[in-house]
Amino acid sequence: MECKDIKGILIQYSLGDLGQVEKVGVEKHLEECNECRLYLSQSNELWNLLDTWEEVEPDDNFISQFWDQASIDETKYKPGFLSQLRNFKLNWTLAGAMASIFLVSIITFAVFSPDTTNTLFTSADEQDELILIELDNALSRETADVLSIYGPWDNTLDVNGNGGMN
Amino acid sequence: MESDIELMLRTKAGDDDAFSELMNRHYKGVLNYIYRFTNLKENSEDLAQEVFLRVYRSATKYRPEAKFTTWLYRIATNVSLTYVKKKNKNVSLDEMNEKTGEIEDSGVEISDDIIYRKEIKNVIFSAMESLPEREKVAIMLCKYEGLSYEETADVLECTVGAVKAYVHRGRMKLVNKLKPYLTEEGEYGV
């Protein structure tokens, strides 16, 4: 293997990620090549050097600071009605379910509701009918009484059109 | 001990003590992760609070599908990168040139361990800052936060192989940038 190839897999080598054949190849190369040996040792050294970048410690009261900030945040960003409306996002699943329920309700109502158009004659109608018949009979009697003052009908007419009613 | 996911589910149900416990576990890690992006402790505190506020606000939508730490570090990465980009936008050209000056020319006289460590911190920060975003994040998560390649891949939303490549390339670039601080025998030191 060339130095270029070795440098490409040195990290895997140091992590133990290489197969046995590659590992032996790298080790053999490292025994003979000063440059790659230095490259590997500097790479490992760099990894240790990064540890000198020391950690910082959080403030002792970071949790209480957080909750203070959270309560301010909650008041500050509490969404009003308009912003809720602006941020409203249609939930298509929910909308579909609601539309299906609405359609099923309409169909159910249409099928099972009492059909008033087919009810023609009720007991109330029967009474109305009797009243109307009685009224009709009363009118007929009244008319006959009024006409009786003219006496009986006479249908005999002469050639000149005279005669008839006397 | 309760797992992070259990604590997060308790937070979702309105238990703030559970969230305090989560912060106890992860605040320091997140703070230091951000600190390595900014190199400023005060800003890192504010940004760490911002990260946890975001997590807290999203608690109602939380689904225990991914590991909590990968979700947390994904948010921390976004917050840090947004901050760094915003900061770099506001940096003047002179400051920018100053910042990207050759590390090799810094010629630090290492006379004392403390001075050396302070200096080396700034040198490492500059070298890290010069790396491409993904290489930097991969090294920070693997090296400093102790995340596995798999977890780092989850944070970066890429494959494990890609993470290994980022770490490898970044490491090689850092060797070149920090060569003056590495000895020829492979032993750095004062």
Interface residues (C-beta under 8 A of the other chain):
Chain A: K7 G8 I11 Q12 D17 L38 Y39 L40 S41 Q42 S43 N44 E45 L46 W47 N48 L49 L50 T52 W53 E54 E55 V56 E57 P58 D59 F62 I63 Q65 F66 W67 Q69 A70 D73
Chain B: D16 S20 M23 N24 Y27 K28 L31 N32 Y35 R36 K41 S44 E45 A48 Q49 F52 L53 Y56 R57 R117 I120 K121 I124 F125 I139 K143 Y144 K164 V167 H168 R171 M172 L174 V175 L178 K179 Y181 L182 T183 E184 E185 G186 E187 Y188
